[in-house]
Amino acid sequence: MSTSESLSAPLGPGTPQPAPAGPTRFVRGTATVVVAILLAWGGYLHYDLYVDHGYRYVHTIGPAFLVQAAGSFAVAFLLVVSVALPGSFVLSVLAAGLSGGALLGFVLSRTSGVAGFEEHGFTPSPDAAISVAVEIGVLVVLAAMSTVWLRGGHKRAELSS
């Protein structure tokens, strides 16, 4: 028995678990970075629509585009930082909320309208279509990560470390 094994205390409930080692950590880190990139891309698109496509002049909706962009950049940054630390469920929920909220706003603006604002189709083109694809991409990667976690991938990773 090595010195480190004899001096280590058992990890109880509430004790931070060590980050998984090996390929599982690499895959989870890569997926987290992909989510961060997609989220930042969606934030950039919302910022661009606000600045260059006249959304800044739309009452209520314009500021929401700026808030969406700022929130997306902030959560994307925190996701990248979290790769070096144990994963954060809260950051994943925030990322899903930002992307899901953007998609909901997109659908509502093309059906019933949002605060009196309505749009039709995928205008402005190609930004609207790219934004929808990016937001769906965030949700798909997060869903895949959650499925692996729920199926016990997190337990196997902890056992292998």
Backbone as JSON, one array per atom type, in Angstrom:
{
  "sequence": "MSTSESLSAPLGPGTPQPAPAGPTRFVRGTATVVVAILLAWGGYLHYDLYVDHGYRYVHTIGPAFLVQAAGSFAVAFLLVVSVALPGSFVLSVLAAGLSGGALLGFVLSRTSGVAGFEEHGFTPSPDAAISVAVEIGVLVVLAAMSTVWLRGGHKRAELSS",
  "N": [[0.85, -1.17, 0.0], [0.57, 2.14, -0.89], [1.79, 5.36, 0.34], [0.0, 7.44, -0.24], [-2.38, 6.07, -0.58], [-2.87, 5.05, 1.97], [-3.25, 7.33, 3.48], [-5.45, 8.61, 2.44], [-8.72, 9.74, 2.88], [-12.01, 8.27, 2.97], [-14.41, 9.22, 0.5], [-17.25, 10.93, 1.25], [-20.86, 11.57, 1.17], [-21.63, 14.63, -0.39], [-19.01, 15.44, -0.52], [-16.72, 16.83, -2.76], [-16.31, 15.11, -5.78], [-13.57, 13.5, -7.44], [-12.46, 14.63, -10.65], [-13.3, 12.77, -13.56], [-10.95, 10.54, -15.08], [-8.86, 10.05, -18.0], [-10.17, 8.93, -21.21], [-12.94, 9.5, -20.92], [-13.08, 11.92, -19.53], [-11.82, 13.53, -21.39], [-13.62, 13.39, -23.58], [-15.94, 14.48, -22.42], [-14.95, 17.03, -21.78], [-14.35, 17.97, -24.36], [-16.92, 17.96, -25.52], [-18.11, 19.9, -23.9], [-16.63, 22.17, -24.62], [-17.42, 22.34, -27.29], [-20.14, 22.96, -26.95], [-19.8, 25.46, -25.73], [-18.59, 26.91, -27.81], [-20.61, 26.86, -29.78], [-22.62, 28.19, -28.36], [-21.42, 30.72, -27.95], [-21.25, 31.48, -30.62], [-23.97, 31.68, -31.29], [-24.53, 33.82, -29.58], [-22.96, 35.8, -30.77], [-24.29, 36.03, -33.23], [-26.76, 37.08, -32.38], [-25.86, 39.51, -31.32], [-24.85, 40.67, -33.66], [-27.21, 40.89, -35.16], [-28.5, 42.76, -33.59], [-26.78, 45.02, -33.77], [-26.12, 45.42, -36.55], [-28.38, 44.89, -38.1], [-30.64, 46.32, -37.48], [-32.16, 45.6, -35.23], [-31.81, 46.88, -32.85], [-33.49, 49.0, -32.8], [-35.98, 48.04, -32.38], [-38.6, 48.08, -30.21], [-38.52, 46.7, -26.97], [-37.83, 44.08, -27.96], [-35.32, 44.52, -29.14], [-33.44, 45.21, -26.97], [-33.56, 42.7, -25.74], [-32.19, 41.06, -27.52], [-29.6, 41.97, -27.16], [-29.19, 41.3, -24.46], [-29.42, 38.52, -24.68], [-27.13, 38.01, -26.24], [-25.05, 38.89, -24.5], [-25.46, 37.19, -22.28], [-25.02, 34.71, -23.5], [-22.3, 34.91, -24.26], [-21.12, 35.14, -21.7], [-21.85, 32.71, -20.36], [-20.71, 30.87, -22.14], [-17.98, 31.47, -21.82], [-17.67, 30.74, -19.1], [-18.24, 28.01, -19.31], [-16.04, 27.08, -20.78], [-13.98, 27.61, -18.95], [-14.81, 25.85, -16.98], [-14.0, 23.38, -17.88], [-11.55, 22.68, -16.88], [-12.19, 22.19, -14.31], [-14.29, 20.24, -12.05], [-17.3, 19.29, -13.71], [-20.12, 21.49, -14.21], [-23.41, 21.35, -13.48], [-25.22, 23.42, -13.35], [-24.24, 25.34, -15.18], [-24.67, 23.98, -17.58], [-27.45, 23.88, -17.55], [-28.01, 26.62, -17.71], [-26.93, 27.16, -20.27], [-28.63, 25.56, -21.85], [-31.04, 26.85, -21.28], [-30.6, 29.42, -22.37], [-30.28, 28.82, -25.13], [-32.64, 27.38, -25.66], [-34.49, 29.37, -24.99], [-33.91, 31.28, -26.95], [-34.69, 29.87, -29.24], [-37.43, 29.54, -28.68], [-38.24, 32.23, -28.66], [-37.74, 32.77, -31.35], [-39.62, 31.1, -32.66], [-42.03, 32.09, -31.57], [-41.95, 34.75, -32.51], [-42.53, 34.37, -35.1], [-45.02, 33.32, -35.19], [-47.28, 33.96, -33.13], [-46.24, 36.39, -32.44], [-44.07, 38.62, -30.59], [-44.33, 40.79, -28.04], [-45.72, 42.51, -29.74], [-44.16, 42.37, -32.0], [-43.49, 40.92, -35.08], [-42.18, 38.47, -37.32], [-41.36, 36.88, -40.45], [-40.75, 33.73, -41.92], [-37.32, 32.82, -42.6], [-35.91, 35.26, -42.11], [-33.75, 37.82, -40.95], [-31.77, 36.75, -43.67], [-28.69, 35.05, -44.07], [-28.7, 34.78, -41.37], [-30.81, 34.14, -39.56], [-31.43, 31.42, -40.09], [-28.94, 30.24, -39.56], [-28.67, 30.88, -36.86], [-30.82, 29.41, -35.73], [-29.94, 26.79, -36.33], [-27.55, 26.7, -34.86], [-28.46, 27.09, -32.2], [-30.08, 24.81, -31.91], [-28.05, 22.94, -32.19], [-26.59, 23.35, -29.79], [-28.48, 22.4, -27.92], [-28.73, 19.72, -28.75], [-26.13, 18.64, -28.31], [-25.94, 19.03, -25.54], [-28.08, 17.39, -24.73], [-27.12, 14.89, -25.53], [-24.88, 14.7, -23.86], [-26.18, 14.64, -21.38], [-27.67, 12.3, -21.61], [-25.67, 10.33, -21.66], [-24.66, 10.76, -19.09], [-26.92, 10.17, -17.5], [-27.28, 7.49, -18.1], [-25.33, 6.31, -16.69], [-22.69, 6.9, -17.24], [-21.22, 8.69, -15.74], [-20.76, 7.3, -13.38], [-19.14, 5.14, -14.19], [-16.93, 6.6, -15.0], [-16.06, 7.72, -12.59], [-15.36, 5.42, -11.2], [-13.21, 4.51, -12.67], [-11.23, 6.3, -12.14]],
  "CA": [[0.0, 0.0, 0.0], [1.38, 3.36, -0.97], [1.5, 6.37, 1.34], [-1.19, 8.21, -0.59], [-3.56, 5.23, -0.34], [-3.11, 4.88, 3.4], [-3.64, 8.6, 4.08], [-6.65, 9.19, 1.84], [-9.97, 9.48, 3.58], [-13.08, 7.93, 2.04], [-15.23, 10.35, 0.07], [-18.63, 10.77, 1.66], [-21.83, 12.4, 0.45], [-21.36, 16.07, -0.31], [-17.61, 15.71, -0.77], [-16.49, 16.92, -4.21], [-15.71, 13.91, -6.38], [-12.5, 13.83, -8.38], [-12.85, 14.64, -12.05], [-12.96, 11.5, -14.19], [-9.68, 10.54, -15.81], [-8.8, 9.34, -19.26], [-10.97, 9.3, -22.36], [-14.23, 10.06, -20.54], [-12.87, 13.33, -19.22], [-11.51, 14.2, -22.66], [-14.86, 13.5, -24.36], [-16.81, 15.45, -21.75], [-14.35, 18.35, -21.97], [-14.53, 18.35, -25.76], [-18.34, 18.28, -25.71], [-18.35, 21.17, -23.22], [-16.05, 23.22, -25.46], [-18.29, 22.46, -28.46], [-21.31, 23.72, -26.5], [-19.36, 26.84, -25.51], [-18.38, 27.54, -29.12], [-21.93, 27.07, -30.39], [-23.31, 29.22, -27.58], [-20.8, 32.0, -28.28], [-21.63, 31.77, -32.0], [-25.33, 32.19, -31.2], [-24.44, 35.15, -28.98], [-22.46, 36.71, -31.79], [-25.36, 36.27, -34.2], [-27.72, 38.0, -31.77], [-25.21, 40.81, -31.26], [-24.8, 41.19, -35.03], [-28.57, 41.31, -35.53], [-28.78, 43.99, -32.83], [-25.95, 46.13, -34.23], [-26.08, 45.66, -38.0], [-29.62, 44.57, -38.83], [-31.73, 47.18, -37.05], [-32.94, 45.13, -34.09], [-31.64, 47.81, -31.74], [-34.57, 49.98, -32.86], [-37.25, 47.38, -32.11], [-38.94, 48.24, -28.8], [-38.54, 45.51, -26.12], [-37.11, 42.96, -28.56], [-33.94, 44.92, -29.36], [-32.62, 44.95, -25.79], [-33.52, 41.27, -25.46], [-31.12, 40.51, -28.35], [-28.34, 42.32, -26.51], [-29.11, 40.48, -23.24], [-29.13, 37.16, -25.15], [-25.72, 37.97, -26.65], [-24.2, 38.99, -23.3], [-25.62, 35.95, -21.51], [-24.38, 33.62, -24.23], [-20.85, 35.07, -24.12], [-20.73, 34.87, -20.32], [-21.96, 31.27, -20.07], [-19.7, 30.19, -22.96], [-16.69, 31.65, -21.14], [-17.67, 29.92, -17.89], [-18.16, 26.61, -19.72], [-14.65, 26.78, -21.14], [-13.23, 27.59, -17.68], [-15.22, 24.68, -16.2], [-13.38, 22.15, -18.39], [-10.44, 22.36, -15.98], [-12.77, 21.9, -13.0], [-15.4, 19.31, -12.17], [-18.4, 19.85, -14.49], [-21.17, 22.19, -13.49], [-24.77, 21.12, -13.97], [-25.87, 24.73, -13.46], [-23.83, 25.95, -16.45], [-25.38, 23.27, -18.65], [-28.85, 24.34, -17.52], [-28.01, 27.98, -18.24], [-26.72, 27.07, -21.71], [-29.87, 25.05, -22.43], [-32.04, 27.91, -21.15], [-30.32, 30.47, -23.36], [-30.57, 28.32, -26.48], [-34.08, 27.1, -25.73], [-35.2, 30.65, -24.99], [-33.73, 31.89, -28.27], [-35.56, 29.15, -30.17], [-38.81, 29.89, -28.36], [-38.45, 33.58, -29.18], [-37.78, 32.68, -32.82], [-40.91, 30.52, -33.04], [-43.11, 33.03, -31.21], [-41.9, 35.93, -33.37], [-43.04, 34.0, -36.42], [-46.39, 32.8, -35.06], [-48.17, 34.9, -32.44], [-45.56, 37.66, -32.21], [-43.5, 38.87, -29.26], [-44.47, 42.21, -27.69], [-46.17, 43.23, -30.92], [-43.17, 42.24, -33.07], [-43.63, 39.69, -35.87], [-41.32, 38.25, -38.47], [-41.84, 35.79, -41.29], [-39.7, 32.93, -42.55], [-35.97, 32.85, -42.05], [-35.3, 36.57, -42.35], [-32.83, 38.11, -42.04], [-31.07, 35.59, -44.19], [-28.81, 33.7, -43.56], [-28.51, 34.82, -39.92], [-31.89, 33.46, -38.84], [-31.26, 29.98, -40.24], [-27.72, 29.84, -38.84], [-28.97, 30.97, -35.43], [-31.65, 28.26, -35.36], [-29.09, 25.6, -36.37], [-26.6, 26.76, -33.74], [-29.2, 26.88, -30.94], [-30.43, 23.39, -31.89], [-26.79, 22.22, -31.93], [-26.31, 23.41, -28.35], [-29.41, 21.51, -27.22], [-28.42, 18.34, -29.11], [-24.91, 18.22, -27.6], [-26.28, 18.93, -24.11], [-28.92, 16.21, -24.55], [-26.24, 13.72, -25.62], [-24.09, 14.64, -22.61], [-27.09, 14.25, -20.3], [-28.02, 10.89, -21.8], [-24.52, 9.55, -21.18], [-24.6, 10.89, -17.63], [-28.05, 9.45, -16.91], [-27.1, 6.06, -18.3], [-24.29, 5.82, -15.78], [-21.33, 7.23, -17.67], [-20.52, 9.37, -14.66], [-20.33, 6.3, -12.4], [-17.98, 4.42, -14.75], [-15.79, 7.51, -15.01], [-15.56, 7.85, -11.22], [-14.75, 4.17, -10.8], [-11.95, 4.3, -13.37], [-10.19, 7.25, -11.7]],
  "C": [[0.89, 1.23, 0.0], [0.94, 4.35, 0.1], [0.22, 7.12, 1.02], [-2.45, 7.39, -0.38], [-3.87, 5.13, 1.14], [-3.58, 6.18, 4.06], [-4.93, 9.18, 3.51], [-7.88, 8.77, 2.61], [-11.04, 9.1, 2.57], [-13.92, 9.17, 1.72], [-16.67, 10.07, 0.45], [-19.57, 11.63, 0.85], [-21.51, 13.87, 0.65], [-19.92, 16.44, -0.54], [-17.41, 15.8, -2.28], [-15.78, 15.68, -4.71], [-14.59, 14.32, -7.32], [-13.03, 13.79, -9.8], [-12.45, 13.32, -12.69], [-11.69, 11.63, -15.02], [-9.86, 9.89, -17.17], [-9.75, 9.84, -20.32], [-12.31, 9.94, -22.0], [-14.11, 11.54, -20.23], [-12.59, 14.12, -20.49], [-12.78, 14.42, -23.48], [-15.79, 14.52, -23.73], [-16.26, 16.86, -21.92], [-14.53, 18.86, -23.39], [-15.98, 18.74, -26.02], [-18.68, 19.62, -25.06], [-17.8, 22.33, -24.04], [-16.9, 23.42, -26.71], [-19.54, 23.26, -28.1], [-20.94, 25.19, -26.33], [-19.18, 27.57, -26.84], [-19.72, 27.83, -29.79], [-22.7, 28.18, -29.67], [-22.74, 30.61, -27.88], [-21.17, 32.43, -29.71], [-23.06, 32.32, -32.04], [-25.37, 33.58, -30.59], [-23.96, 36.18, -29.97], [-23.54, 37.04, -32.81], [-26.41, 37.25, -33.65], [-27.15, 39.41, -31.65], [-25.19, 41.46, -32.65], [-26.18, 41.66, -35.49], [-28.94, 42.62, -34.83], [-28.05, 45.18, -33.46], [-26.15, 46.45, -35.7], [-27.39, 45.44, -38.75], [-30.84, 45.31, -38.28], [-32.54, 46.72, -35.86], [-32.82, 46.04, -32.88], [-32.78, 48.81, -31.68], [-35.94, 49.35, -32.59], [-37.5, 47.42, -30.6], [-39.07, 46.87, -28.13], [-37.69, 44.39, -26.69], [-35.62, 43.3, -28.73], [-33.05, 44.68, -28.14], [-32.52, 43.47, -25.43], [-32.42, 40.58, -26.29], [-29.76, 40.79, -27.71], [-28.14, 41.51, -25.23], [-28.78, 39.03, -23.62], [-27.66, 37.03, -25.53], [-24.8, 37.98, -25.42], [-24.27, 37.71, -22.47], [-24.91, 34.78, -22.18], [-22.86, 33.7, -24.11], [-20.39, 34.7, -22.71], [-20.76, 33.38, -20.0], [-20.95, 30.48, -20.9], [-18.32, 30.29, -22.31], [-16.62, 30.75, -19.9], [-17.61, 28.43, -18.22], [-16.74, 26.22, -20.06], [-13.79, 26.7, -19.88], [-13.56, 26.31, -16.9], [-14.59, 23.38, -16.7], [-12.24, 21.72, -17.47], [-10.92, 21.96, -14.58], [-13.82, 20.82, -13.16], [-16.58, 20.01, -12.85], [-19.46, 20.51, -13.63], [-22.51, 21.97, -14.18], [-25.47, 22.45, -14.2], [-25.51, 25.41, -14.77], [-24.51, 25.28, -17.64], [-26.84, 23.7, -18.71], [-28.95, 25.76, -18.07], [-27.83, 27.98, -19.76], [-27.99, 26.59, -22.41], [-30.98, 26.11, -22.37], [-31.84, 29.02, -22.16], [-30.69, 30.02, -24.77], [-32.06, 28.02, -26.65], [-34.9, 28.37, -25.76], [-35.09, 31.36, -26.33], [-34.61, 31.21, -29.3], [-37.03, 29.46, -29.93], [-39.14, 31.29, -28.87], [-38.56, 33.6, -30.69], [-39.14, 32.18, -33.27], [-42.05, 31.49, -32.75], [-43.13, 34.25, -32.12], [-42.44, 35.63, -34.76], [-44.46, 33.42, -36.37], [-47.29, 33.87, -34.44], [-47.55, 36.29, -32.24], [-45.06, 37.77, -30.78], [-43.56, 40.37, -29.03], [-44.82, 43.05, -28.92], [-45.23, 43.14, -32.11], [-43.36, 40.91, -33.76], [-42.64, 39.67, -37.02], [-41.88, 37.08, -39.25], [-40.66, 35.06, -41.91], [-38.36, 33.02, -41.84], [-35.27, 34.15, -42.43], [-34.83, 37.12, -41.02], [-32.02, 36.87, -42.4], [-29.59, 35.92, -44.37], [-28.76, 33.64, -42.03], [-29.57, 34.03, -39.15], [-31.71, 31.94, -38.91], [-30.02, 29.48, -39.49], [-27.98, 29.86, -37.35], [-29.79, 29.78, -34.96], [-30.79, 26.99, -35.33], [-28.12, 25.56, -35.19], [-27.3, 26.48, -32.42], [-29.63, 25.41, -30.81], [-29.18, 22.55, -31.6], [-26.43, 22.21, -30.46], [-27.19, 22.41, -27.61], [-29.12, 20.04, -27.52], [-27.18, 17.84, -28.35], [-25.19, 18.08, -26.11], [-27.14, 17.7, -23.83], [-28.08, 14.94, -24.61], [-25.41, 13.57, -24.35], [-24.95, 14.16, -21.45], [-27.46, 12.78, -20.39], [-26.9, 9.99, -21.31], [-24.46, 9.59, -19.67], [-25.7, 10.08, -16.97], [-27.93, 7.94, -17.05], [-25.95, 5.5, -17.49], [-22.88, 6.09, -16.22], [-20.54, 7.91, -16.59], [-20.03, 8.38, -13.62], [-19.11, 5.54, -12.91], [-16.74, 5.3, -14.72], [-15.19, 7.64, -13.61], [-14.86, 6.58, -10.78], [-13.39, 3.97, -11.46], [-10.86, 5.26, -12.89], [-9.56, 6.82, -10.4]]
}
